Amino acid sequence: MDHAATMRRTYERISAGDIDGFGDLVADDFVDHQGGPGFPATKEGTLDFFRSLRASFPDMQMNVEDVIADGDKAVARVTVTGTHQGEFMGMPPTGTRVVGVALIDIMRFDDDGLVCEHWGVSDMLSLMQQLGVVPAGAPS
């Protein structure tokens, strides 16, 4: 199975706003080890998180920079862009376009080729700086 190609398809579907199609690539017993804040670490919780994220950033694009696959796991380096047009983590929309927010994701695949586990880190500092919540640059 080509886990790298499946991983790329997850980002393509999320970027297209096809959250149900993304869900077709995720196992029913999926576990998200670094899921969205306030969302269950389940398949449905993850789908709800991405629906919420797409409501906050309706033009969000997840651009895959690199994918490395080995065995039952794949790792991706992704950059995210989008315009803050809906409430996000309690913040009202700013209309700000964010660019180059970095993500590193690890996905594990089951015997059917579906994503069954996820670990990830995202550059929340860059996102919050671009939204104006956290000052950018060196401390004064």
C-alpha positions as CSV (number, residue, x, y, z in Angstrom):
1,M,0.0,0.0,0.0
2,D,1.2,3.5,-0.8
3,H,0.8,5.2,2.6
4,A,2.5,8.4,1.4
5,A,-0.1,8.8,-1.4
6,T,-2.9,8.2,1.1
7,M,-1.4,10.8,3.5
8,R,-1.3,13.3,0.7
9,R,-4.9,12.6,-0.1
10,T,-5.9,13.4,3.5
11,Y,-4.6,17.0,3.1
12,E,-6.0,17.3,-0.4
13,R,-9.5,16.5,0.8
14,I,-9.3,18.8,3.9
15,S,-8.0,21.6,1.6
16,A,-11.0,21.0,-0.7
17,G,-13.4,21.2,2.2
18,D,-14.3,17.5,1.7
19,I,-14.3,16.5,5.4
20,D,-16.5,13.5,4.8
21,G,-14.1,12.3,2.0
22,F,-11.2,12.8,4.5
23,G,-13.2,10.6,6.9
24,D,-13.3,7.8,4.3
25,L,-9.5,7.6,4.7
26,V,-9.7,7.3,8.5
27,A,-10.4,4.0,10.4
28,D,-13.5,3.9,12.7
29,D,-11.2,3.1,15.7
30,F,-8.9,6.1,14.9
31,V,-7.0,7.7,17.8
32,D,-5.6,11.2,17.6
33,H,-2.8,11.7,20.1
34,Q,-2.6,15.5,19.5
35,G,-6.1,16.4,18.4
36,G,-7.9,19.8,18.4
37,P,-8.4,21.4,21.8
38,G,-11.8,20.5,23.2
39,F,-12.5,17.7,20.7
40,P,-12.5,14.0,21.5
41,A,-9.5,12.0,20.2
42,T,-11.8,9.9,18.0
43,K,-12.6,9.8,14.3
44,E,-15.7,11.9,14.8
45,G,-13.9,14.3,17.1
46,T,-11.2,14.8,14.5
47,L,-13.8,15.3,11.7
48,D,-15.6,17.9,13.9
49,F,-12.3,19.6,14.6
50,F,-11.6,20.0,10.8
51,R,-15.2,21.2,10.2
52,S,-14.6,23.8,12.9
53,L,-11.2,24.8,11.4
54,R,-12.7,25.1,7.9
55,A,-15.5,27.3,9.4
56,S,-12.7,29.5,10.9
57,F,-10.5,29.5,7.8
58,P,-12.8,28.6,4.9
59,D,-10.1,29.0,2.3
60,M,-7.5,26.9,4.3
61,Q,-5.0,25.1,2.1
62,M,-2.7,22.4,3.5
63,N,0.4,22.3,1.2
64,V,2.5,19.1,1.5
65,E,6.2,19.9,1.4
66,D,7.6,16.5,2.2
67,V,6.3,13.0,2.9
68,I,8.4,10.1,4.2
69,A,6.9,6.7,4.5
70,D,8.3,3.5,6.1
71,G,6.4,0.4,7.2
72,D,3.0,1.3,8.6
73,K,3.8,5.0,9.2
74,A,4.2,8.2,7.2
75,V,5.5,11.6,8.2
76,A,4.7,14.8,6.5
77,R,5.9,18.4,6.7
78,V,3.0,20.7,5.7
79,T,2.5,24.4,5.5
80,V,-1.0,25.9,6.0
81,T,-2.5,29.1,4.6
82,G,-5.9,30.6,5.1
83,T,-8.0,33.7,6.0
84,H,-9.4,34.0,9.5
85,Q,-13.1,34.5,8.6
86,G,-14.9,32.7,11.5
87,E,-14.4,32.4,15.2
88,F,-11.3,30.5,16.1
89,M,-10.5,29.3,19.7
90,G,-12.8,32.1,21.0
91,M,-11.3,34.8,18.8
92,P,-13.7,36.7,16.6
93,P,-12.7,36.8,12.9
94,T,-9.9,39.2,12.0
95,G,-9.9,38.9,8.2
96,T,-6.2,38.2,8.5
97,R,-4.5,35.9,6.0
98,V,-2.1,33.6,7.6
99,V,0.7,32.0,5.6
100,G,3.3,29.3,6.1
101,V,2.0,27.9,9.4
102,A,4.2,24.7,9.8
103,L,2.9,21.3,10.7
104,I,4.6,18.0,11.2
105,D,2.3,15.0,11.2
106,I,2.9,11.3,11.8
107,M,0.1,8.9,10.7
108,R,0.0,5.2,11.3
109,F,-2.0,3.0,8.9
110,D,-3.9,-0.2,9.6
111,D,-4.0,-3.4,7.4
112,D,-6.7,-1.8,5.3
113,G,-4.6,1.2,4.5
114,L,-6.7,3.6,6.6
115,V,-5.2,6.1,9.1
116,C,-5.6,4.6,12.5
117,E,-3.4,6.9,14.6
118,H,-2.1,10.4,14.4
119,W,0.6,12.4,16.2
120,G,1.4,16.0,15.3
121,V,2.8,19.4,16.2
122,S,1.9,22.7,14.7
123,D,3.5,26.1,14.9
124,M,0.8,27.8,17.0
125,L,3.1,30.7,17.9
126,S,3.4,31.7,14.3
127,L,-0.4,31.4,13.9
128,M,-1.1,33.5,17.0
129,Q,1.5,36.1,15.9
130,Q,0.0,36.4,12.5
131,L,-3.5,36.8,14.0
132,G,-2.1,39.5,16.3
133,V,-2.8,37.7,19.5
134,V,0.9,37.4,20.4
135,P,3.4,40.1,19.6
136,A,5.8,39.2,16.7
137,G,9.5,39.7,16.9
138,A,12.0,39.9,19.7
139,P,10.9,41.1,23.2
140,S,11.5,44.8,23.8
